[in-house]
Amino acid sequence: MDEFQQKAVDFAEKNNLDAPTEFRALDFISEAGEIIKDITKSGNYGRNPEDITVKSDEIGELLFSLFLLADDLGIDAEQAFEEALEKYRDRVRQKGGPGSK
């Protein structure tokens, strides 16, 4: 497990933030939704995309929830990220872009 995932797990354990996996998944989606809301509002609902802003702590909260979800599922987040990068490298080499189709 990487350092950041371990920090999230340790913090959750120390602060009694136990939750079922389903809640972890919902929390992740909720945090992603907050980022989407910030993007939508700061960009004036698509009218001013150059004004889009998101606070870094919102990204941090999303990562925190993702690390805890990954831990609940027995997934090492760093290893999963490396696997995803390799998949994208293969797609770019074979298809000229990162898309799956």
Helices and strands as residue ranges (DSSP letters): H 3-14, H 21-42, G 49-51, H 56-72, H 77-95
